[in-house]
Amino acid sequence: MSKVQELEKLHKKWFKKCQCALKETATRPVPGYGNPEAQIVFIGEAPGKQEDIQGRPFIGAAGKFLDEMLGTIKMKREYIYITNIVKYRPPNNRDPLPKEKEDCIDWLYDELNLIKPKLIIFLGRHSMSNFFPDQKISEAHGKLLIKKFKNIKTENFLPLYHPAAALYNGGMRKTLIADFKKIPKILEKIKNKNPQ
Ligand code: URA
């Protein structure tokens, strides 16, 4: 079975298995999407309105901004994989509750263990705090964090501000664009340390 087929099978399994209460109010699940051979996986928070309608992550305003930033480092979406902590849209885009995150989290770990990216990029504090609850996004953004976890193979993490938060905040927007430009060098450094 190819990795694309394995990923499809994984999502199909979780469409049935996931017990998240947001299933009741969301239109459809929004599984991660992209290249299963990706070296970089981006993790956002939860689907918004457009994502809920179309079933793909980051296709609304925040997604367009993300594409713009990927363009500045000449990285196409086809090269990466994007997913969310929570796979169903919370009503009115409220923050997902701890139980809703918990009920979706093994789906995320399954995705990460299939793809085994060299670098995981957190988009926003909700995504980061699942892995690094003691870090503050205002201090950790743009800095490579290295840590071994029991349930995933990846050891390199880069927290960034969430594109939706940065869209309408000039200072944060500049910082996010500057942090984005660090990605190619960070990835090179990781690959040089762990060749193959
Ligand atoms: N914001 C997110 O965190 N995820 C999406 O998929 C869209 C917007």
Residues whose N, C-alpha, C, O or C-beta is under 5 A from the ligand:
A	BS01	URA	G44 E45 A46 P47 G48 E51 P57 F58 A62 N84
